[in-house]
Amino acid sequence: EIVLTQSPGTLSLSPGERATLSCRASQSISSSYLAWYQRRPGQAPRLLIYGASSRATGIPDRFSGSGSGADFTLTISRLEPEDFAVYYCQQYGTSRLIFGGGTKVEIK
Amino acid sequence: EAQLVESGGGLVKPGGSLRLSCAASGFNFGIYTVNWVRQAPGEGLEWVSSLSSRSTYIYYADSVKGRFTISRDNAKNSLYLQMNSLRVEDTAVYFCARYAPGYDGNGYWYFDLWGRGTLVTVSS
């Protein structure tokens, strides 16, 4: 069964810096069925990216997704104060629905 | 504005039961597949169950199969999760989440709308 591994576990950065988050699958994900979510404490998770690289409605263009096969990346080009949160990747499609363990982006 | 609001969480003893509800508003609830997803303290997200728009397709995670039952009432714009034989490891925040448009009923999809969750604590 597919396992999603996110790295790093925690990313300490300053506002304005670039964040690069990795999501690695134990086997190739078909059709790039990979999504990214943001979770702020006490708030509902928010869809950022689907299909590995398509931005969800209303998501600022500083968020971008890339990758294919088993390696995927979420990039936040310039961190805003509201971007400090936990980010999860999710695999979907026919085989299984699983989430990665999350990457926390914290203020340095 | 589309919204999902969960309720019904609380403290329950191991072996007990609890029923969660999710109230939908601001969109046509009856045409969407909806789900329950949970997050245990300090852990990641775990999908629990899916229910298609007309209750044709129902899926459960192995960890809850036989103990949890998902249902919906489209007339009331509501989703439910009946949880029986609860275990300590079921302790989590439970989220209601909507599949994004485009889901054809096969396999799994991604979520475009989530609620804020309701906390279930299973402890003696």
gemmi code that builds the backbone of each chain (N, CA, C; Angstrom):
import gemmi

chains = {
    "A": [
        ("GLU", (0.835, -1.186, 0.000), (0.000, 0.000, 0.000), (0.878, 1.248, 0.000)),
        ("ILE", (0.341, 2.306, -0.572), (1.096, 3.551, -0.699), (1.235, 4.245, 0.647)),
        ("VAL", (2.425, 4.765, 0.905), (2.685, 5.598, 2.078), (3.216, 6.939, 1.570)),
        ("LEU", (2.710, 8.020, 2.153), (3.183, 9.358, 1.806), (4.068, 9.890, 2.929)),
        ("THR", (5.278, 10.286, 2.570), (6.218, 10.817, 3.550), (6.482, 12.281, 3.247)),
        ("GLN", (6.171, 13.130, 4.198), (6.398, 14.564, 4.032), (7.670, 14.982, 4.759)),
        ("SER", (8.402, 15.874, 4.119), (9.613, 16.407, 4.736), (9.803, 17.864, 4.349)),
        ("PRO", (10.469, 18.634, 5.221), (10.850, 18.229, 6.571), (9.633, 18.179, 7.486)),
        ("GLY", (9.820, 17.702, 8.687), (8.713, 17.703, 9.631), (8.339, 19.106, 10.062)),
        ("THR", (9.371, 19.937, 10.241), (9.174, 21.330, 10.611), (10.116, 22.191, 9.774)),
        ("LEU", (9.599, 23.315, 9.317), (10.362, 24.270, 8.526), (10.303, 25.616, 9.248)),
        ("SER", (11.445, 26.120, 9.662), (11.493, 27.400, 10.384), (11.981, 28.482, 9.437)),
        ("LEU", (11.095, 29.400, 9.112), (11.413, 30.439, 8.135), (10.874, 31.784, 8.598)),
        ("SER", (11.309, 32.834, 7.942), (10.842, 34.178, 8.256), (9.855, 34.643, 7.193)),
        ("PRO", (8.951, 35.541, 7.566), (8.055, 36.108, 6.536), (8.861, 36.666, 5.376)),
        ("GLY", (8.363, 36.430, 4.173), (9.044, 36.871, 2.963), (9.944, 35.816, 2.350)),
        ("GLU", (10.293, 34.797, 3.122), (11.155, 33.738, 2.590), (10.350, 32.730, 1.772)),
        ("ARG", (11.075, 31.908, 1.070), (10.480, 30.872, 0.219), (10.429, 29.568, 1.000)),
        ("ALA", (9.286, 28.863, 0.904), (9.137, 27.571, 1.569), (8.994, 26.483, 0.521)),
        ("THR", (9.737, 25.410, 0.698), (9.660, 24.265, -0.207), (9.361, 23.023, 0.610)),
        ("LEU", (8.190, 22.437, 0.374), (7.727, 21.275, 1.123), (7.691, 20.078, 0.195)),
        ("SER", (8.122, 18.934, 0.705), (8.205, 17.731, -0.103), (7.190, 16.690, 0.354)),
        ("CYS", (6.657, 15.967, -0.604), (5.761, 14.838, -0.341), (6.218, 13.704, -1.258)),
        ("ARG", (6.678, 12.634, -0.651), (7.215, 11.521, -1.427), (6.361, 10.279, -1.206)),
        ("ALA", (5.935, 9.655, -2.280), (5.114, 8.449, -2.207), (5.983, 7.207, -2.328)),
        ("SER", (5.561, 6.137, -1.678), (6.326, 4.893, -1.707), (6.213, 4.195, -3.063)),
        ("GLN", (5.246, 4.596, -3.876), (5.133, 4.123, -5.253), (4.478, 5.212, -6.075)),
        ("SER", (4.568, 5.113, -7.376), (4.070, 6.157, -8.248), (2.567, 6.364, -8.075)),
        ("ILE", (2.162, 7.636, -8.089), (0.752, 7.995, -7.968), (0.199, 8.245, -9.366)),
        ("SER", (-0.836, 7.495, -9.719), (-1.372, 7.595, -11.075), (-2.072, 8.929, -11.305)),
        ("SER", (-1.931, 9.424, -12.515), (-2.627, 10.641, -12.949), (-2.360, 11.838, -12.060)),
        ("SER", (-1.243, 11.803, -11.332), (-0.906, 12.921, -10.440), (-2.061, 13.268, -9.516)),
        ("TYR", (-2.700, 12.241, -8.992), (-3.816, 12.462, -8.075), (-3.274, 12.810, -6.686)),
        ("LEU", (-2.777, 14.036, -6.574), (-2.217, 14.489, -5.316), (-2.737, 15.878, -4.990)),
        ("ALA", (-3.142, 16.078, -3.740), (-3.660, 17.365, -3.280), (-2.851, 17.847, -2.079)),
        ("TRP", (-2.905, 19.160, -1.862), (-2.252, 19.775, -0.708), (-3.287, 20.593, 0.070)),
        ("TYR", (-3.179, 20.543, 1.392), (-4.077, 21.286, 2.269), (-3.272, 22.075, 3.294)),
        ("GLN", (-3.870, 23.155, 3.742), (-3.313, 23.960, 4.817), (-4.224, 23.817, 6.033)),
        ("ARG", (-3.622, 23.653, 7.200), (-4.408, 23.574, 8.430), (-3.839, 24.558, 9.438)),
        ("ARG", (-4.634, 25.560, 9.765), (-4.270, 26.492, 10.831), (-4.974, 26.032, 12.091)),
        ("PRO", (-4.372, 26.258, 13.272), (-4.990, 25.795, 14.517), (-6.419, 26.300, 14.670)),
        ("GLY", (-7.322, 25.384, 14.989), (-8.706, 25.740, 15.243), (-9.520, 26.072, 14.019)),
        ("GLN", (-8.914, 25.962, 12.849), (-9.635, 26.278, 11.622), (-9.843, 25.026, 10.774)),
        ("ALA", (-10.756, 25.148, 9.856), (-10.993, 24.049, 8.918), (-9.808, 23.919, 7.977)),
        ("PRO", (-9.416, 22.711, 7.635), (-8.398, 22.555, 6.592), (-8.862, 23.238, 5.304)),
        ("ARG", (-7.903, 23.706, 4.535), (-8.211, 24.426, 3.297), (-7.481, 23.776, 2.146)),
        ("LEU", (-8.215, 23.494, 1.065), (-7.609, 22.926, -0.142), (-6.772, 24.001, -0.825)),
        ("LEU", (-5.519, 23.660, -1.130), (-4.625, 24.578, -1.832), (-4.420, 24.148, -3.283)),
        ("ILE", (-4.071, 22.891, -3.453), (-3.643, 22.355, -4.743), (-4.306, 21.006, -4.973)),
        ("TYR", (-4.738, 20.729, -6.202), (-5.220, 19.410, -6.580), (-4.598, 19.044, -7.919)),
        ("GLY", (-4.635, 17.765, -8.245), (-4.001, 17.332, -9.483), (-2.529, 17.682, -9.540)),
        ("ALA", (-1.905, 17.724, -8.384), (-0.476, 18.013, -8.195), (-0.092, 19.462, -8.441)),
        ("SER", (-0.783, 20.157, -9.365), (-0.310, 21.497, -9.719), (-1.409, 22.521, -9.971)),
        ("SER", (-2.662, 22.144, -9.826), (-3.761, 23.081, -10.071), (-4.153, 23.769, -8.769)),
        ("ARG", (-4.137, 25.105, -8.805), (-4.520, 25.860, -7.611), (-6.024, 25.844, -7.434)),
        ("ALA", (-6.458, 25.656, -6.194), (-7.892, 25.696, -5.912), (-8.400, 27.128, -6.006)),
        ("THR", (-9.709, 27.254, -6.094), (-10.344, 28.565, -6.213), (-9.968, 29.458, -5.041)),
        ("GLY", (-9.528, 30.663, -5.364), (-9.244, 31.647, -4.320), (-7.879, 31.533, -3.683)),
        ("ILE", (-7.075, 30.587, -4.112), (-5.746, 30.405, -3.518), (-4.753, 31.359, -4.196)),
        ("PRO", (-4.012, 32.128, -3.412), (-3.064, 33.098, -3.990), (-2.002, 32.414, -4.830)),
        ("ASP", (-1.481, 33.133, -5.821), (-0.524, 32.503, -6.736), (0.870, 32.350, -6.133)),
        ("ARG", (1.055, 32.743, -4.882), (2.339, 32.443, -4.231), (2.430, 30.958, -3.871)),
        ("PHE", (1.283, 30.262, -3.898), (1.260, 28.817, -3.677), (1.339, 28.110, -5.038)),
        ("SER", (2.267, 27.169, -5.154), (2.333, 26.391, -6.381), (2.701, 24.952, -6.054)),
        ("GLY", (2.170, 24.048, -6.865), (2.468, 22.638, -6.700), (3.132, 22.103, -7.949)),
        ("SER", (4.016, 21.148, -7.754), (4.709, 20.539, -8.882), (5.030, 19.095, -8.562)),
        ("GLY", (5.484, 18.385, -9.579), (5.912, 17.007, -9.396), (5.035, 16.026, -10.135)),
        ("SER", (5.508, 14.799, -10.172), (4.775, 13.708, -10.801), (5.386, 12.401, -10.340)),
        ("GLY", (4.697, 11.305, -10.674), (5.219, 10.006, -10.262), (5.126, 9.830, -8.758)),
        ("ALA", (6.265, 9.874, -8.083), (6.279, 9.667, -6.647), (6.816, 10.864, -5.867)),
        ("ASP", (7.227, 11.912, -6.551), (7.817, 13.072, -5.877), (7.053, 14.355, -6.183)),
        ("PHE", (6.578, 14.996, -5.143), (5.760, 16.187, -5.295), (6.258, 17.278, -4.363)),
        ("THR", (6.032, 18.519, -4.781), (6.515, 19.665, -4.018), (5.440, 20.742, -3.945)),
        ("LEU", (5.298, 21.315, -2.768), (4.486, 22.521, -2.586), (5.458, 23.654, -2.304)),
        ("THR", (5.356, 24.720, -3.067), (6.223, 25.881, -2.886), (5.377, 27.096, -2.531)),
        ("ILE", (5.807, 27.801, -1.500), (5.202, 29.091, -1.156), (6.284, 30.121, -1.446)),
        ("SER", (6.068, 30.942, -2.444), (7.149, 31.783, -2.969), (7.630, 32.826, -1.945)),
        ("ARG", (6.718, 33.488, -1.292), (7.051, 34.474, -0.258), (6.059, 34.322, 0.883)),
        ("LEU", (6.549, 33.872, 2.018), (5.674, 33.588, 3.136), (5.021, 34.855, 3.698)),
        ("GLU", (3.701, 34.786, 3.823), (2.937, 35.819, 4.510), (2.658, 35.341, 5.927)),
        ("PRO", (2.355, 36.239, 6.860), (2.110, 35.817, 8.258), (1.054, 34.737, 8.375)),
        ("GLU", (0.023, 34.778, 7.525), (-1.057, 33.790, 7.620), (-0.678, 32.423, 7.043)),
        ("ASP", (0.501, 32.315, 6.448), (0.923, 31.045, 5.852), (1.580, 30.107, 6.864)),
        ("PHE", (1.841, 30.591, 8.063), (2.477, 29.733, 9.057), (1.409, 28.800, 9.612)),
        ("ALA", (1.563, 27.522, 9.283), (0.500, 26.537, 9.497), (1.100, 25.155, 9.255)),
        ("VAL", (0.253, 24.152, 9.304), (0.673, 22.793, 8.962), (0.098, 22.448, 7.593)),
        ("TYR", (0.910, 21.799, 6.762), (0.523, 21.452, 5.405), (0.538, 19.941, 5.231)),
        ("TYR", (-0.519, 19.449, 4.596), (-0.654, 18.010, 4.374), (-0.802, 17.723, 2.877)),
        ("CYS", (-0.166, 16.663, 2.431), (-0.451, 16.174, 1.088), (-1.415, 14.996, 1.221)),
        ("GLN", (-2.117, 14.724, 0.133), (-3.111, 13.646, 0.123), (-3.119, 12.969, -1.232)),
        ("GLN", (-3.079, 11.670, -1.229), (-3.198, 10.893, -2.453), (-4.639, 10.438, -2.611)),
        ("TYR", (-5.165, 10.502, -3.824), (-6.514, 10.005, -4.081), (-6.496, 9.206, -5.383)),
        ("GLY", (-7.677, 8.767, -5.819), (-7.743, 7.926, -7.019), (-8.347, 6.585, -6.685)),
        ("THR", (-7.935, 5.566, -7.393), (-8.627, 4.286, -7.246), (-8.078, 3.424, -6.113)),
        ("SER", (-6.815, 3.640, -5.760), (-6.217, 2.672, -4.838), (-6.552, 2.933, -3.378)),
        ("ARG", (-6.366, 4.161, -2.931), (-6.486, 4.425, -1.496), (-6.528, 5.928, -1.273)),
        ("LEU", (-7.096, 6.350, -0.174), (-7.077, 7.758, 0.192), (-6.225, 7.871, 1.449)),
        ("ILE", (-5.072, 8.496, 1.328), (-4.187, 8.644, 2.476), (-3.598, 10.040, 2.491)),
        ("PHE", (-3.198, 10.441, 3.679), (-2.551, 11.724, 3.892), (-1.109, 11.499, 4.325)),
        ("GLY", (-0.290, 12.476, 4.020), (1.044, 12.488, 4.587), (0.982, 12.940, 6.036)),
        ("GLY", (2.110, 12.835, 6.719), (2.151, 13.166, 8.140), (2.174, 14.651, 8.445)),
        ("GLY", (2.382, 15.474, 7.424), (2.336, 16.917, 7.619), (3.695, 17.570, 7.759)),
        ("THR", (3.790, 18.806, 7.328), (4.957, 19.667, 7.548), (4.466, 20.936, 8.227)),
        ("LYS", (5.070, 21.251, 9.353), (4.724, 22.482, 10.049), (5.661, 23.590, 9.591)),
        ("VAL", (5.094, 24.674, 9.125), (5.880, 25.850, 8.755), (5.726, 26.846, 9.894)),
        ("GLU", (6.823, 27.080, 10.598), (6.780, 27.948, 11.764), (7.640, 29.182, 11.562)),
        ("ILE", (7.327, 30.199, 12.347), (8.075, 31.453, 12.254), (9.424, 31.300, 12.940)),
        ("LYS", (10.461, 31.663, 12.197), (11.813, 31.573, 12.746), (12.097, 32.720, 13.717)),
    ],
    "B": [
        ("GLU", (-22.322, 31.689, 1.402), (-21.026, 31.023, 1.550), (-21.230, 29.564, 1.949)),
        ("ALA", (-20.564, 28.665, 1.235), (-20.654, 27.245, 1.551), (-20.009, 26.961, 2.898)),
        ("GLN", (-20.664, 26.124, 3.683), (-20.187, 25.870, 5.042), (-20.604, 24.487, 5.516)),
        ("LEU", (-19.737, 23.889, 6.325), (-20.027, 22.632, 7.007), (-19.762, 22.843, 8.487)),
        ("VAL", (-20.710, 22.441, 9.338), (-20.555, 22.627, 10.781), (-20.859, 21.314, 11.488)),
        ("GLU", (-19.845, 20.794, 12.162), (-19.982, 19.535, 12.887), (-20.469, 19.775, 14.316)),
        ("SER", (-21.129, 18.752, 14.856), (-21.557, 18.798, 16.251), (-21.694, 17.378, 16.771)),
        ("GLY", (-21.874, 17.251, 18.086), (-22.127, 15.949, 18.667), (-20.941, 15.308, 19.372)),
        ("GLY", (-19.787, 15.947, 19.299), (-18.622, 15.374, 19.966), (-18.744, 15.460, 21.483)),
        ("GLY", (-17.856, 14.761, 22.159), (-17.880, 14.786, 23.613), (-17.041, 13.673, 24.199)),
        ("LEU", (-17.197, 13.467, 25.502), (-16.458, 12.438, 26.220), (-17.319, 11.188, 26.354)),
        ("VAL", (-16.754, 10.057, 26.003), (-17.488, 8.795, 26.081), (-16.538, 7.710, 26.572)),
        ("LYS", (-17.071, 6.743, 27.277), (-16.249, 5.647, 27.785), (-15.969, 4.608, 26.699)),
        ("PRO", (-14.871, 3.894, 26.815), (-14.604, 2.810, 25.856), (-15.778, 1.846, 25.809)),
        ("GLY", (-16.135, 1.458, 24.579), (-17.291, 0.595, 24.377), (-18.580, 1.352, 24.170)),
        ("GLY", (-18.560, 2.639, 24.405), (-19.755, 3.461, 24.264), (-20.034, 3.877, 22.834)),
        ("SER", (-21.092, 4.681, 22.701), (-21.535, 5.132, 21.387), (-21.690, 6.643, 21.364)),
        ("LEU", (-21.610, 7.183, 20.155), (-21.787, 8.618, 19.957), (-22.256, 8.829, 18.528)),
        ("ARG", (-23.082, 9.859, 18.343), (-23.533, 10.182, 16.985), (-23.121, 11.607, 16.644)),
        ("LEU", (-22.339, 11.730, 15.587), (-21.922, 13.046, 15.112), (-22.854, 13.525, 14.010)),
        ("SER", (-23.012, 14.829, 13.942), (-23.800, 15.443, 12.881), (-22.972, 16.493, 12.163)),
        ("CYS", (-23.314, 16.725, 10.921), (-22.673, 17.775, 10.122), (-23.772, 18.501, 9.357)),
        ("ALA", (-23.909, 19.788, 9.622), (-24.923, 20.605, 8.958), (-24.290, 21.374, 7.811)),
        ("ALA", (-24.853, 21.223, 6.633), (-24.345, 21.903, 5.440), (-25.229, 23.096, 5.100)),
        ("SER", (-24.600, 24.140, 4.594), (-25.357, 25.308, 4.154), (-24.602, 26.018, 3.045)),
        ("GLY", (-25.322, 26.787, 2.250), (-24.704, 27.600, 1.216), (-24.396, 26.884, -0.084)),
        ("PHE", (-24.785, 25.626, -0.210), (-24.581, 24.887, -1.464), (-25.601, 23.766, -1.555)),
        ("ASN", (-25.682, 23.153, -2.739), (-26.640, 22.066, -2.960), (-26.086, 20.761, -2.391)),
        ("PHE", (-26.321, 20.554, -1.122), (-25.756, 19.407, -0.403), (-26.081, 18.085, -1.092)),
        ("GLY", (-27.273, 17.971, -1.629), (-27.755, 16.699, -2.140), (-27.030, 16.154, -3.347)),
        ("ILE", (-26.148, 16.940, -3.981), (-25.472, 16.443, -5.179), (-24.018, 16.070, -4.908)),
        ("TYR", (-23.584, 16.228, -3.667), (-22.176, 15.980, -3.354), (-21.966, 14.698, -2.550)),
        ("THR", (-20.834, 14.048, -2.801), (-20.345, 12.994, -1.920), (-19.676, 13.662, -0.724)),
        ("VAL", (-19.991, 13.203, 0.466), (-19.443, 13.793, 1.674), (-18.763, 12.729, 2.529)),
        ("ASN", (-17.895, 13.182, 3.405), (-16.999, 12.288, 4.120), (-16.819, 12.707, 5.579)),
        ("TRP", (-16.282, 11.769, 6.333), (-15.744, 12.076, 7.652), (-14.236, 11.788, 7.611)),
        ("VAL", (-13.476, 12.712, 8.153), (-12.025, 12.597, 8.269), (-11.688, 12.947, 9.710)),
        ("ARG", (-10.719, 12.261, 10.292), (-10.391, 12.549, 11.688), (-8.905, 12.826, 11.869)),
        ("GLN", (-8.600, 13.467, 12.996), (-7.217, 13.758, 13.343), (-7.033, 13.527, 14.836)),
        ("ALA", (-6.302, 12.486, 15.165), (-5.989, 12.197, 16.558), (-4.999, 13.222, 17.100)),
        ("PRO", (-4.976, 13.438, 18.400), (-4.061, 14.434, 18.981), (-2.613, 14.171, 18.577)),
        ("GLY", (-1.975, 15.175, 18.015), (-0.581, 15.062, 17.626), (-0.320, 14.210, 16.399)),
        ("GLU", (-1.379, 13.773, 15.748), (-1.236, 12.900, 14.590), (-1.678, 13.598, 13.313)),
        ("GLY", (-1.559, 12.879, 12.206), (-2.000, 13.423, 10.930), (-3.470, 13.141, 10.672)),
        ("LEU", (-3.894, 13.462, 9.468), (-5.281, 13.261, 9.070), (-5.525, 11.824, 8.642)),
        ("GLU", (-6.689, 11.314, 8.956), (-7.074, 9.952, 8.567), (-8.492, 9.977, 8.018)),
        ("TRP", (-8.658, 9.553, 6.767), (-9.995, 9.432, 6.197), (-10.751, 8.313, 6.909)),
        ("VAL", (-12.041, 8.545, 7.191), (-12.851, 7.592, 7.942), (-13.916, 6.934, 7.068)),
        ("SER", (-14.698, 7.760, 6.331), (-15.821, 7.193, 5.598), (-16.314, 8.161, 4.533)),
        ("SER", (-16.897, 7.602, 3.459), (-17.480, 8.386, 2.373), (-18.896, 7.921, 2.102)),
        ("LEU", (-19.748, 8.852, 1.686), (-21.121, 8.527, 1.325), (-21.508, 9.352, 0.111)),
        ("SER", (-21.920, 8.683, -0.957), (-22.262, 9.388, -2.183), (-23.586, 10.123, -2.042)),
        ("SER", (-23.891, 10.929, -3.045), (-25.023, 11.858, -2.962), (-26.359, 11.169, -2.682)),
        ("ARG", (-26.578, 10.036, -3.305), (-27.846, 9.304, -3.101), (-27.643, 8.058, -2.251)),
        ("SER", (-26.545, 8.044, -1.513), (-26.209, 6.925, -0.616), (-25.966, 5.620, -1.364)),
        ("THR", (-25.607, 5.723, -2.639), (-25.347, 4.530, -3.460), (-23.998, 3.911, -3.114)),
        ("TYR", (-23.000, 4.757, -2.921), (-21.653, 4.279, -2.622), (-21.301, 4.641, -1.186)),
        ("ILE", (-20.858, 3.653, -0.439), (-20.440, 3.861, 0.946), (-19.091, 3.169, 1.125)),
        ("TYR", (-18.141, 3.894, 1.675), (-16.820, 3.334, 1.936), (-16.426, 3.630, 3.385)),
        ("TYR", (-15.689, 2.710, 3.958), (-15.169, 2.884, 5.307), (-13.688, 2.529, 5.349)),
        ("ALA", (-12.971, 3.209, 6.228), (-11.602, 2.797, 6.528), (-11.658, 1.486, 7.306)),
        ("ASP", (-10.647, 0.654, 7.129), (-10.607, -0.636, 7.833), (-10.681, -0.449, 9.344)),
        ("SER", (-10.132, 0.652, 9.832), (-10.053, 0.880, 11.273), (-11.422, 1.094, 11.917)),
        ("VAL", (-12.444, 1.417, 11.119), (-13.767, 1.690, 11.704), (-14.857, 0.776, 11.136)),
        ("LYS", (-14.498, -0.041, 10.152), (-15.496, -0.888, 9.500), (-16.171, -1.805, 10.525)),
        ("GLY", (-17.497, -1.878, 10.458), (-18.243, -2.712, 11.386), (-18.614, -2.021, 12.678)),
        ("ARG", (-18.014, -0.860, 12.947), (-18.309, -0.132, 14.184), (-18.982, 1.214, 13.905)),
        ("PHE", (-18.612, 1.853, 12.806), (-19.151, 3.171, 12.449), (-20.115, 3.022, 11.278)),
        ("THR", (-21.149, 3.877, 11.274), (-22.111, 3.904, 10.180), (-22.334, 5.345, 9.729)),
        ("ILE", (-22.100, 5.593, 8.451), (-22.317, 6.909, 7.879), (-23.705, 6.964, 7.249)),
        ("SER", (-24.374, 8.106, 7.362), (-25.689, 8.267, 6.742), (-25.912, 9.748, 6.463)),
        ("ARG", (-26.947, 10.040, 5.707), (-27.252, 11.429, 5.378), (-28.751, 11.618, 5.231)),
        ("ASP", (-29.172, 12.859, 5.380), (-30.554, 13.246, 5.138), (-30.495, 14.487, 4.247)),
        ("ASN", (-30.675, 14.287, 2.962), (-30.540, 15.401, 2.023), (-31.622, 16.462, 2.245)),
        ("ALA", (-32.776, 16.061, 2.719), (-33.841, 17.029, 2.991), (-33.452, 17.976, 4.124)),
        ("LYS", (-32.599, 17.495, 5.020), (-32.147, 18.309, 6.151), (-30.727, 18.837, 5.944)),
        ("ASN", (-30.160, 18.595, 4.752), (-28.786, 19.041, 4.479), (-27.817, 18.593, 5.570)),
        ("SER", (-27.920, 17.343, 5.953), (-27.137, 16.854, 7.077), (-26.477, 15.515, 6.805)),
        ("LEU", (-25.295, 15.358, 7.385), (-24.518, 14.128, 7.353), (-24.348, 13.648, 8.781)),
        ("TYR", (-24.316, 12.329, 8.955), (-24.202, 11.767, 10.292), (-23.113, 10.697, 10.341)),
        ("LEU", (-22.611, 10.463, 11.544), (-21.699, 9.342, 11.774), (-22.083, 8.711, 13.107)),
        ("GLN", (-22.631, 7.501, 13.031), (-22.952, 6.744, 14.234), (-21.726, 5.916, 14.597)),
        ("MET", (-21.193, 6.158, 15.783), (-19.967, 5.486, 16.211), (-20.291, 4.581, 17.396)),
        ("ASN", (-20.129, 3.292, 17.201), (-20.374, 2.306, 18.251), (-19.079, 1.620, 18.644)),
        ("SER", (-19.105, 0.926, 19.766), (-17.933, 0.175, 20.251), (-16.680, 1.043, 20.206)),
        ("LEU", (-16.796, 2.234, 20.730), (-15.687, 3.179, 20.646), (-14.482, 2.712, 21.433)),
        ("ARG", (-13.305, 3.034, 20.887), (-12.032, 2.657, 21.488), (-11.245, 3.915, 21.825)),
        ("VAL", (-10.285, 3.780, 22.713), (-9.441, 4.912, 23.080), (-8.795, 5.518, 21.832)),
        ("GLU", (-8.413, 4.662, 20.904), (-7.738, 5.138, 19.688), (-8.655, 5.862, 18.706)),
        ("ASP", (-9.963, 5.905, 19.011), (-10.883, 6.703, 18.189), (-10.899, 8.168, 18.627)),
        ("THR", (-10.195, 8.476, 19.706), (-10.111, 9.862, 20.168), (-9.496, 10.731, 19.076)),
        ("ALA", (-10.219, 11.760, 18.683), (-9.769, 12.605, 17.573), (-10.734, 13.766, 17.371)),
        ("VAL", (-10.288, 14.739, 16.602), (-11.207, 15.734, 16.041), (-11.762, 15.140, 14.756)),
        ("TYR", (-13.071, 15.146, 14.636), (-13.737, 14.588, 13.463), (-14.231, 15.726, 12.573)),
        ("PHE", (-13.788, 15.680, 11.316), (-14.159, 16.690, 10.328), (-15.150, 16.120, 9.331)),
        ("CYS", (-16.071, 16.942, 8.958), (-16.934, 16.683, 7.818), (-16.268, 17.335, 6.609)),
        ("ALA", (-16.208, 16.648, 5.477), (-15.514, 17.204, 4.316), (-16.233, 16.786, 3.033)),
        ("ARG", (-16.291, 17.712, 2.110), (-17.001, 17.482, 0.844), (-16.012, 17.126, -0.256)),
        ("TYR", (-16.341, 16.110, -1.039), (-15.552, 15.847, -2.241), (-15.773, 16.961, -3.240)),
        ("ALA", (-14.706, 17.339, -3.912), (-14.802, 18.336, -4.964), (-15.607, 17.796, -6.142)),
        ("PRO", (-16.178, 18.662, -6.951), (-16.877, 18.210, -8.158), (-15.956, 17.388, -9.047)),
        ("GLY", (-16.558, 16.456, -9.780), (-15.768, 15.627, -10.680), (-15.652, 14.188, -10.200)),
        ("TYR", (-16.074, 13.925, -8.987), (-15.997, 12.561, -8.475), (-17.052, 11.691, -9.155)),
        ("ASP", (-16.629, 10.509, -9.659), (-17.550, 9.662, -10.422), (-18.055, 8.462, -9.639)),
        ("GLY", (-17.744, 8.417, -8.347), (-18.237, 7.335, -7.518), (-17.270, 6.178, -7.391)),
        ("ASN", (-16.191, 6.215, -8.158), (-15.206, 5.140, -8.088), (-13.983, 5.602, -7.305)),
        ("GLY", (-13.540, 4.783, -6.377), (-12.323, 5.128, -5.655), (-12.504, 6.323, -4.743)),
        ("TYR", (-11.485, 7.158, -4.726), (-11.410, 8.258, -3.784), (-11.102, 9.566, -4.513)),
        ("TRP", (-11.377, 10.678, -3.828), (-11.194, 11.986, -4.458), (-10.556, 12.938, -3.458)),
        ("TYR", (-10.528, 14.213, -3.784), (-9.968, 15.197, -2.860), (-11.096, 16.088, -2.338)),
        ("PHE", (-10.793, 16.869, -1.292), (-11.818, 17.606, -0.563), (-11.696, 19.104, -0.813)),
        ("ASP", (-12.810, 19.728, -1.199), (-12.736, 21.170, -1.457), (-13.419, 22.007, -0.393)),
        ("LEU", (-14.038, 21.365, 0.587), (-14.694, 22.107, 1.668), (-14.667, 21.247, 2.916)),
        ("TRP", (-14.245, 21.852, 4.023), (-14.151, 21.167, 5.298), (-14.865, 21.970, 6.380)),
        ("GLY", (-15.310, 21.274, 7.425), (-15.759, 21.955, 8.627), (-14.598, 22.144, 9.582)),
        ("ARG", (-14.887, 22.764, 10.732), (-13.848, 22.993, 11.723), (-13.638, 21.804, 12.657)),
        ("GLY", (-14.563, 20.878, 12.639), (-14.381, 19.664, 13.411), (-15.070, 19.669, 14.771)),
        ("THR", (-15.261, 18.459, 15.298), (-15.808, 18.278, 16.632), (-14.959, 17.221, 17.341)),
        ("LEU", (-14.646, 17.466, 18.597), (-13.720, 16.612, 19.323), (-14.449, 15.455, 19.996)),
        ("VAL", (-13.956, 14.254, 19.732), (-14.443, 13.043, 20.392), (-13.324, 12.512, 21.276)),
        ("THR", (-13.628, 12.344, 22.543), (-12.650, 11.807, 23.495), (-13.194, 10.519, 24.077)),
        ("VAL", (-12.447, 9.432, 23.877), (-12.839, 8.133, 24.412), (-11.887, 7.807, 25.556)),
        ("SER", (-12.431, 7.822, 26.764), (-11.592, 7.621, 27.935), (-12.444, 7.131, 29.101)),
        ("SER", (-11.837, 6.312, 29.918), (-12.548, 5.825, 31.105), (-12.362, 6.787, 32.277)),
    ],
}
model = gemmi.Model(1)
for chain_id, residues in chains.items():
    chain = gemmi.Chain(chain_id)
    for i, (resn, *xyz) in enumerate(residues, 1):
        res = gemmi.Residue()
        res.name, res.seqid = resn, gemmi.SeqId(i, " ")
        for name, pos in zip(("N", "CA", "C"), xyz):
            atom = gemmi.Atom()
            atom.name, atom.element = name, gemmi.Element(name[0])
            atom.pos, atom.b_iso = gemmi.Position(*pos), 0.0
            res.add_atom(atom)
        chain.add_residue(res)
    model.add_chain(chain)
structure = gemmi.Structure()
structure.add_model(model)
structure.setup_entities()
